[in-house]
Amino acid sequence: MATQGIPLSAEFDEFAAPLVASGRYANAAEVLHAAMDALLRAEVDEEAYNQACVRAAEEGEASGIAEGDVIARLRAKHGFSTPLSR
């Protein structure tokens, strides 16, 4: 694994210092590594979510135009009461 020195801004250094002092992390590099892991997971989750949305939209478009009161059918199917009249 390649290593490189990455300078931290004062704000990030102030964030990392108590985490290292508490013993949760051995050094600032471990804090940065944990942050990068979290960012990677978030990016992967976001990409999976975006792909699922695209698939759902494509499936919806391919299914054709819905007839009647779709929302009422969904409410009935899933046991939701109708919204209050205004």
C-alpha positions, 0 to 999 in steps of 0.5 A: 500500500502506498503511503503519502503525507496529507496535510490536515487543515487546522479544523480537521486537525482539531477534530482528529486530535481528541479522537486520537487522545481518547485512544479510539484511534492511534493517530490522525492517519487512522482517523482519515482512514475511517473517514475515507471508509465512511465516504466510500460506503456512502458513495456506494450506497448513493450509487446503488440508490441511484441505480435502483431509482433509474430501474424503478423509473424505467419499469414504471414507464414500461408498464404503461399509463395507469387507469383510475385512482392509483393512489386510492388503490395503493392506500387500500392495498397497504391499509392506509386510510384516505386522507382527511378532506380539507 
